[in-house]
Amino acid sequence: MKVLGGAVLGLEAIVVILAIPVVIVVGTVPVSPAVAIPVGVVLAVALIVVSRYLTRPWGVPIGWALQVPVILSGLLAPAMFIVGGIFVLLWALAIRLGREADGRAQ
């Protein structure tokens, strides 16, 4: 689970960073760079940090919780609804397949 989940969260962090200029320039709601950059960077860093702690009991629930702000970023850039939804599906699949693989390895 750690490898698959970590990969999904890592890729999601990259997408969040790449979405920052999109939100600033073409977002549906005007967002100041002074707000968008720190918020986006904090979310990306949180995704990366949680990807390192997926073996802890609290790692997966926090990973689920971080999916919410990614999807809600669609309020600022509508394409993020689609991208966030895809990452939720990938996250769910990574957790399911990762747990199955962990069960077989034992």
N, C-alpha and C positions, 0 to 999 in steps of 0.2 A: 504494500500500500504506500510505503514511503516514497518509492521511486516514481510510481505513476502519479500519485497525488502531488508530489513535489514538482514534477514536470508540468502538470497542469497549472499549478499556482505560479510557477516561474514564468511560463508563457503568458499567463494572465497579467502578471506584473509588467511584462514588456508591452502588452497591448494597452494597459492603463497609461504607461508613460507616453506611448505614441498617440494616445487619445487627447492628451493635454492640449497640444496646439489646435486640434480639431475643435475642442470645446471653446477655446479662446476665440478662434477666427470665425468659425461657421456655426457655432452653437445656437440653439433656438432661444436661449436666454443669455443676455450679455453677462459675461463673467470676466472679472478683472484678472489679469495674469498674476497679480499679487495674491489672489485667492486660489485660482485654479492650479498653479504650479505647486504650492506647498501641500494642498489637499491631495493632488494626484501622486506626488512623491511619497507622502505618508501612506497612502493606500498601497502603492507598489511595494514599499519597504515592508509593510505589514504582511503582504502576500508572501514575500520572500522569507521573512522571519518565520512565519507559520509553516512554510514548506519544510523548514529544518526541524520542526517539532511535531511532525505527524505521528510519531510513535508514542507521544504522550497522550494520556486520556483526554485532555482538553484540546488537542491539536485539530482533530477532525471537526468538532463542533465550531471552533473558531474559524476554520476554513469555510464551513457552511455560512457562518455569519458574515464573512467577508464577501460572499457572493452577492449579498443584498446591496451594498453601496455600488458595486460594479453594475448591477442591473439598473439601479436608480440613477446612475449617470446618464442613462437614456433620456432622462428629463432634460438634460442639457444638450446632448447630441443623440438624436433618435436612433442612429445606427447602433449605439451601445446597447439598446434593448435587445437587438438581434445578437450582437457579439456576446453580451452578458448571458443571454439564454443559451447560446452554444457552449459557453464555458460552464454553466451550471450542469448541462447534460454531460460534458466531458468530466467534470468533477464527480458527479454521481457514478458514472461508469468507472472512473479510476478507483473510487472507494470500493465499489462492488467487486471489480476484478482483482484489486489489490488484496482485499480480504480473502477472496477465494484462493489466490496464490499463496498468501501467508498460511492459510489452513492446510494446503497441500504440502507445504515445505516442512511442516511440523510432524 
